[in-house]
Amino acid sequence: MKYSEIKNFIAGRFVETNAAKMEVISPLNGEKISSVPLSKKADLDRAVEAAKEAWPAWAGMTIKERVQIFYRYKTLLEQNLEELATIVREENGKTTDEAIAEVAKSAELTEFACSLPQLVQGEILEVSRGVECRVEYKPVGIVASIAPFNFPHMVPHWTLPNALALGNCMILKPSELVPLTAIRIAEMLKEAGLPDGVFNIVNGAQEIVEGICDHPEIPAVSFVGSTKVAKIVYKRATSNLKRCTALGGAKNHLIVLPDANPEMTAKDAAASMSGCAGQRCMASSAMVAVGEVDHIIEKLCDEARKIVPGQNLGSVISQAAKERIEGYITAAENAGAKVLVDGRNAGVQGCENGFYVGPTVIDNVTPDMPIAKEEVFGPVLVIMRAKTLDEAIAIENSSNYGNAAGVYTQSGGLAREVMERAGAGMIGVNIGVPVPREPFSFAGWNESKFGVNDITGKSSIAFWTQLKKTSTKWNPEAGINWMS
């Protein structure tokens, strides 16, 4: 194996477990690169105990002291960017450029955490002569983050810098498909000076997810994954009286109007649907073509054909994912859709055992087809036709999801109409991947998110903290008043 066996990270060191092991397979070539333990609830209990021991001292530090660690950690991310990107690429299948961009985004998320002392100053007010009320942000305690396979470095950084800087201790459950990146995160946090027990990793699968949802000493849980599992996690965690933010899947619609800039629209749509092999919840996977836009679709197909597996297109995560994606394409074709660019049966010379699907563009898809309604999670763009903008917005609004939506047009008025009427939490105007940058928060609507707060940015502060309100009076001469 290229990498040593994965271990859990508890109380500042890597520890063995008696749990069964699962092979870690590189989707680039199908080779075994490591193995990961499928931990038991007893392993989770050990991590919770380590966090409990570390929490009083960690929470007792000032936030300005805590963020000094993350200044150092951000520097380490930048200094080791290429090494970290290589690990992401080998276990996830991204291109090198995509992996580098992912780690760079983690550094940006960490930078935001360093600004938290300016955002959680609290409040103080003299509410009567000699009487003060103050509000302070306090950590909630031991929290957990359950991360997916598609962004093994970035998604943990949606949660860990903010949660830890705000004074919580964290248990991370990375995807068992991509556990290697998390190990380096733990090592670098320790190198940056994070005290032992503040950050812990418990590897595993369903048993650990259920254990996190059920554990009485974990009051807050974040989850990122499919909508099916997000619903289960949210229901189970909240039924145990925990706060939970669970992000699910997406079916993001890109509305293309006849006045759209052809070159920009074609390039952006092709990049949006194929970036990270389409394995991202912000991919534009459904185009709604309004009126006469065939000239744009032709350019889109030309751009899609420039995207080549193994060169500027990475692999999908597994053989099962490849088969599922290609099954959607075949089913749509059998139902009457027209495959304009076909990515089935893709291969890469020298990586014949890798898991590749080429860019795929499918026209004449109807809104009732499964490929139009369900998250495919591959480099596939379906095209649905609409005569008017109203019809296009109705198609977008009919989706159960609500992560992102976009419009390509040169009309400010029509863009504003989509911005106001689209049923999604993140909107793009002439932008294929409308991810908000910090300090703005990330999350969708409807079945793309369960819970109240967003997972990043300013909105996340309320999730990772609780407010302590204190009233004081030191002037007995004030006599009886409403504060007595």
N, C-alpha and C positions, 0 to 999 in steps of 0.2 A: 504494500500500500504506500502511496505517496505521502500520506499524513499519518501520524500516530493515532491510536484509538482515542475517541472523544471520551472525556470524563466530565462529570458534573463539577461545578465551581461553587464551593460553599465555604464561607468564613475565610475567604482570601486564598484558598488553595484548591487544587484539583483533587477530587476524591473518587475512590472506586465505589462501585455499586455491584450488587449481585444480580442485577437485572439482566435480562436477555439483551443481546446486541442485534442491531440491524445494519446491513451494509449501506454505506453512503456511496452512491453511484454518480460519476460525473456525466451529465447529459451531453457533454461535448463529444464523448467517444464511447460511452457505455462502460468505462472502466471503474472498478472498485477503487476508491481513493481513501476510504477510512471506514470506521464502524462507529455506531452511536448507541448508547444504552437506552432502552425503553424503561425508564425509571419507574419505581413504584411509589405509592403514597408515603411510604416511610422515608424515602429520599426527600420528598417535598417537606415533610415534617422537620428534617434536619436543617433544610434551608431556612424554614420559618424560625426555628430556634436561633440560628445564627443571626438572622435579621433582628430578632427581638433583642438579642444581646447587644447588637451594635447601635440600635436605634436611639436610645436615650442620649448618648454622647453626640451622635450625628445631628439629631434634632436640636440639641442644646447649643450647637455652633451657630454663629450668626450667618445669615445668607451671604454676606460679603466674604466671609471666610470659606464657605462651601464653594462658591463659584470660582475661587482661585484655582481649585483643582480642575475645573472645566476649562479655564484658560490654558492650563498646561496640557490638558487632554486634547484640545483643539489643535494645538501645535503638533502633538504626536500624530494626530490624524493626517495633517498636512505633510509631515515629514515622511510618513510611511504610506502615502497614498497609493503608490504603484504596487507595493506588496499586498495591501488590503484588497485592491482591485483584482489582483491575480487570484486570490482566494475566492472572491465573489464569482469571478468568471468560471473557475474550475468546478465549483459546486453548484452554480446556478445555470450556467450556459450563456450568459450575456456576452456581448462583444466587449473588447477591451475598453473602448470609448464609453460604452454604457456603464461598465463597472466603475470606471474612474469618476464619471458624473455622479454615480450613486454615493460614493464615499465623499465626494466634494459636498453633496447635499447634506450628508451627516455632519460635516464640519459647520455648515451654515446653521443647522438646527442647534448644534452645540453653542455656536456664537449667540443665538437668541437666548439660550439659558443663561449665558453670562450677563445678559442685560436685565435679568429678573430683579436684582436689587432696586432698579429704578421703577419697576412695575408693581411691586408688592410692598410699598412703603407703609401701608396702613393709613389710618386717619385718626385725627384727634381734634376735638372741638370742645370749647368751654360752653356748655349748654345752659348753665346758670352761673351766677357770680360765685367763683370758688369751686364749681362742680365741673368735672371733665368726663367726657366719654371718649373711649378710644377703641379702634378696631384693628386687630392684628391677624395676619394670615398664618395659620399653623398647619403643619403636615398632618395627613390622616393616619400615617403609620406604616405598616408593611403592605406594599402594593404589588400587583403582578401584571406582567405584560406578556401576552401570547401573540407571537409573531408568525407571519406566513413565509412561504418559500421564495416569493417573487422579488423581494427586496431584503436580503438577509442582513444588510448593513443599515440601510436607511430607515426601515420601519422600526427597528428597536430604538433608533434615535428620535422617532416621533414622540417617544415616551420617556426614555431613561434620563436624558439631560435635565428636562424640566422637573420630572418627579423627584429626582435625587437632589437637584439644586434647591428645591423647595423644602427639603428636609425629610423626605420619605426614604425608606429602604425598599429595595426592589428585588423581586424574583422574576427572571426572564425565562420563558419557555419558548425557545426557538423552534422553527419547523424541524422535524427529524430528518427532512430531506436535505437541509442546508445548515448543519450545526457548526461547521468549521469557523465561519466568520465570527460567531458569538464568542468563541474561545479567545480570539485576538482582541475583541472588545474588552473582555474581562482583564486580559493581561495588560492592556494599555491603560485602563482605568486604574489598575493597581500601581502601574508605573507613574501615573500622574499624581498619586498620593491618596487615592480613595481608601478610607479605612476598611479593614477586613469586615465582611458581613453586611456592608451597606448594599452591595450588588452581588447577587447570586444567580447561578444558572442551573436549572434542572431540566435535563433533556428527557424527551419521551413523547408519548402520543396521547391518545384519548384519556388514559387513566390520570395523567398529570393535569390535563385540562379540567377534568371533572373534579380532581382534588383541589385545584385552585378555586373553582366555583363554590366548593363546599366548605373550604377551610375556615373555621370560625375566627381566625386571627389575621385574615387578609380582608380588609374592608373595601378595597377598590381593585377593579380588574379592567384592563383594556384588552381588546381583541381586534385583530385584523385577519380577514379570511373570506370565505364564501358566505353568501347570505344564509344558506341553509345552516351552517354551523354557527354563524353570528346570532341567529335567532335562538338556537339551543343554549349558547353561552349566556346570552342576555337574560333569558328566562330563568336559567338555573342560578346565575349569580344574584339576580335581583330577588329571586324567591328566598335566597339566604340573606336578604337584607343588605346586600352590598351595593355600592354604586358601580355602574358598569357603562362603559362606552364600547360598543361593538360595531366595527365597520365591516360591511358586507361587500357584495359584488356590484356590478354595474352593467349597463347597456347604454353607452353614451352616444347620443345622436348628434350628427353634424349636418345642419341644414344649409344647403348650398343654393343660393339664389342666382338667377341668370346674370346679374351684374357683377358677380364675384370675379376677382382677379384670377384668371385661369392658371397662371404659373404658380402663384403663391398657394392657391387652393389645392392644386394637384400635389405639390411637394409636401405641404403640411399634412394633408389627409393621408398620403402614403406613409409619411414618417410616423404619424400618430397611431395608425393601425398596426404598424409593424415594429415599432420601437419596443425593445425588451421582448421580442418575439410575440408581441401582443399580450404578454402576461402582466398586465398592469390595469388597475381599476380605472385609470384615466384614459385608456386607449379609446379613440373614436372607432367604434366597431360597426356603426350603422349610419350610413349617409342617407339623408332625405333630399332627393333631387327635385327641385321645384321648377316646373316649366322646362324650357329648352336649355339644358346644360350638357348635352352630349359632347360638345367640344371640350368641356372640362373633364368629363369622365374619360375621354380618350387620352388626355394628358395624364390623368391619374394612373391609367393603366401603363402608360409609358414609364412613369416614375416607379411604379410597383415592380416593373420588370428589371429595373436597375438595382433592386434589392436582392442580394444573392446570399443564400445560406452558406455559412462558414466564412463569409467575407464581411459584409455589413449587416448580417442578420444572424443572431445567435440561435441556440437550440431551445426547444421547449423542455420542460423539466423531466419528462419521463416517457417511456414507450406508451404507457396508458394514456397520457395526455395527447400524444401524437395521434393515436388511434381514435380518441374521442373527437378531436378537432377535425380530422379527415372524415369521420362519420357524419358530422354536421354538414360538411361541404357536399358529400354524396347525397345525403337526404334532401338537401335543398335542390340539387340538380334533378333528382328524381321527381321532385314536386313541381318542376317547371321553371326553376330559376336558371339563369344563363351564367355559366362560369366564364368570365372574361380573362382572368389571369388565374392559373391553376397551380397551387403550391403543393398538391398531393404528391407523394412518392419522392420527395426531395432527398437528396443525398449529398454528402461532402466527401470528396476524395481524401483518403487517409483517415477518415472518421466514419467509416461505414456503419459502425455500431452506435453512432450518435443519434439523437432524437430531433430530427429537423422537419419543419413544415415551411414551405416557401410562402411568399406573400400571395394572397388570394383575394380577388375582387369578384363579387357575384352580383349580377344585375337582375332586375325583374323579380326581386324578392317581395313577397307580400307580408303585411304585418302579422298575419296569423301563423306564419311558418316558425317552427322552433328556433331556427337560426336567427330570426328577427327579434325574438322575445327573450332568449336565454343567453347567458354569458358564455361565450365560446372560449375565451381566454387563449387566443392564438392570433397569428398575423392574418386575420380575415376581416374584410370589410364588405358588408352587404349594402346594396343600394335599393332603396324603396322610392317609388315615384309619387309625386304629389303635384296637383295642378296649381294649388295656391299656397300661400304662406299659412293661412288658417288651417288647411288640411295637414300641412307639415307639422305645425305645432300640435295639432290633435294627435298625430302619430307619436310625437315625443311624449306628450302628456299621458298617453295610454300605457306607458311602460311602468312596471312595478318598481323599477329602480329609480334613482334620482341623484346619481353621483355628479355627472357633468353633462353639459350640452353646449353646442356651439353653433355659430352662424357665420357664413362667409358672404359678405356683401360690401358694397361701397356706399350704401345708403345708411346714414345715421338713424333715420326714422325707423327703417325696417329692423335695424340692429336693436334699437331700443325696444321695439315690440317683442322681439325674441327674449331680450334680457328680462322683461317684465312678466312674460307669460310662460316661459319654459319652466318645467317642474323639476328643477335640479338645484343642488346646493352650490355648484361651481359653474360659472358661465364663461364662455370664451367668444370674443368677437374677433374674427380673423386670427384666431389662435387655436391650434389643434389640440394642445394639451394644457388646459387652463388651470394649472396648479398654482394656488396663491403662494406667494413668497412670504417669509416671516417679516413682520409680526402677525400677518393675517393667517387665519386658521384653516385647517384642511378637514373637510368631511362633507358628505352628501346628505340627501334627504330620503324619505320614504324607506324602501327596503335596502338602501345602501348604507344606512346608519341606524343604530338602535341606541337610545340614550340621549341625554340632553346636551352635554358639552361636546365641542369638537376636540380632536385629539392632539392638535398642535397649536402653536401661537398663543395669543392672549386668552383665547377661550379655554385653553387647557388649565389655566391657573385655578379656576374654580373647581375643576375636577380633582386636582392633586392637593387641594388645601381645604381647611375648614376655618371659619371665622370665629375668633374669640373677641367678645365685647366686654370691656371693663369700664365701670363707672366709679369715680373717686370723688370724695369730698373731704377737705381738711380744714374747713372753717366752721367750727361750732357756733360762732357768733351769727352765722346765717340763719340759725333757727330752723323751725319746721318749714319744709317746702315739699314740692312734688317728688323730690328724690329721697325723702326721709323714710 
